[in-house]
Structures are given as C-alpha cells and as structure tokens.
Amino acid sequence: MPVFKTPFNGYAVQFSPFYERRLAVATAQNFGILGNGRLHILDLSPSPASPLAELASYDTADGVYDLSWSESRDSLLAAAVADGSVRLYDAALPPSANPVRSLLEHSREAHSVDHNPLRRDSFLSSSWDDSIKLWTADRPASLRTFREHAYCVYSAVWSPRHADIFASASGDCTARVWDVREPGSTMIIAGHDFEILSCDWNKYDDCILATASVDKSIKVWDVRNYRVPVAVMNGHSYAVRKVKFSPHRGSLIASCSYDMTVCLWDYMVEDALVGRYDHHTEFAVGVDMSVLVEGLLASTGWDELVYVWQHGTDPRAP
C-alpha cells in the first residue's frame, strides 16, 4: 500500500473532494511542541517505486495542526497553524506565491479548520484560545467569533445537511451544537468526564453526532434526545484523537488514537468494532476516508508516516 515519509510528525490528513488520487497532510516538527511545520499535497501514483508522490509542499515557521480542502475550488485549502493563524494555500500557484492569505485573529494555537460543504465559500477555525471563528475566503477578517467554551476548542465541524449548523468539541468536556443565526450555542452535550478531542456529523442522518474523548471512548448522540448516547464504543486503550463518519455508509465510523491504532466501527451493531489497524509505531492522530473512493482510508501519525489503504487490506503490505 502507498506510504509517504514526512520530515516532521504527522498531525492531520484529508482526501481531496475533487480528485480521487489526491490528499493533503499537515505536519509539525518536534511533535508540535516547538519548531517548524509543513503542509504536503500528495498524489497517488501508479509507480510502485513511489506510490505517493509529492505534488507541492509549503513550509511554515510553526507547526501545522489541521487542514481542510475548499469545497468550491479544487486547488484551495486552509491550514490551522500553531502561531494562531489560518492560512490559505492555492496549489495552482507556485510555492513562492503562497500562502495566498494569512488570517491572524486567534490569540493561541489554531487547532482545526473545516469548510462548509453547502455554503462553500465559508469555513470555521477553532483554537486553544477557547474560541471558534467563522470566515469566508474573500474577506481578510472573520465574520463572527463564538465564545462559550471554557477551555481549548479542539474541533469545529459543519453539518453536511444544514449550512448554518456546526458542532464543536472542547477540553472543557463538552460538545456544543451551534446555529450561526442564533446568538449562542443551541445545545450543550456534557457527555464525557474528560476532554473531548474530536466530533463529526453523520453524513446520512443530520441528527447523529459522534464525539471522541481522552476517556478512550467514542459516543454517538441523537441531538433530538441527547441526555443518553445512542451508542458507546470502547476499544481504544488511550485517548481517541480523531473520529470521522464514513461518506459511504451511515453507520460506519473511523477513529485513531494515542494507542497507535486506527479503528473502524459500526455503531448500529452489538460488536461495533469491525476493523483495527496497528500500522503506526507512534501516536496515530490523523485519519480520513475518501469521499470519491469507497473504502479508501488514509492515516498519519507521530511516526512521520502517511498511509493510504483499502479497508480490509494491510496498510503495510507492498
């Protein structure tokens, strides 16, 4: 399977929504604690000698923690950087012309970015300054700042079905649901006793939300009745760093963890764990599933490796 070695520690990976064979990877030097960063754009190549080829890379003075492909332009992507900036890159331009914009409003590390799949010119950023910001690609200043979380906001993700709705996950042990038309959050899910590191919406049911926590669990919630989770999935032995719903199967969830594994779950069946991959030798912190190719996964971790593989195969197999 395709493997790519990065010079720094991997933090996030995402497939392009436009090209079957393209993905981007965010990395940070020295495990993201101090040092430089690099954003890589990779193409799957038919060459067995180099199955993942680098199309472009962009260096930053600080670590890159997350990235998000634009939903409106196939060459544009946003990156969340440890200096608090959100930077926009255009792969159609030479590296010297990038970043095309640097948005510096967060007062601490920017930790996540996410493009709106419906209102495609807008995107969110979340930060260790406890805030979430709403941006559009054509404006140099944010449209709005959301402040309710009492600690770092690790993730903010748009609903795939409602252009004004998003969810956030925070170190204050809550997930919140927001409507940009409302003055504050519309829902607070106090669903874990430890920090919530990630959340994601079901792509087929706009009421279903998953959260992942330092408590090693993944919980699935129905926002119509969120006092008790729909499902609880235990199986990771350390904090769950990232959770992603499948774009092809409504009940399928991918996760990655500080236990160095990537797992697949079907939250609607009793034995929810349907796949476990232990190919990383350090913390697994980034995972994604291709929108365009069913069953195609990618992961990255602090072992400086990016893997791309088909579900059911060994990521390390040649």
Buried (B, 14 or more C-beta within 10 A) or exposed (E): BBBBEBEBBBBBBBBBBBBEBBBBBBBBBEBBEEBBBBBBBBBBBEEEEEBBBBBBBBEBEBBBBBBBBBBBBBBBBBBBBBBBBBBBBBBEBEEEEBBEBBBEBBEBBBBBBBBBBBBBBBBBBBBBBBBBBBBBBEEEEBEEEBEBBEEBBBBBBBBBBEBBBBBBBBBBBBBBBBBBEEEEBEBBBEBBEEBBBBBBBBBBEBBBBBBBBBBBBBBBBBBEEBEEBBBEBEBBEBBBBBBBBBBBBBBBBBBBBBBBBBBBBBBEEEEBBBBEBEBBEBBBBBBBBBBBBEBBBBBBBBBBBBBBBBBEEEBBEE
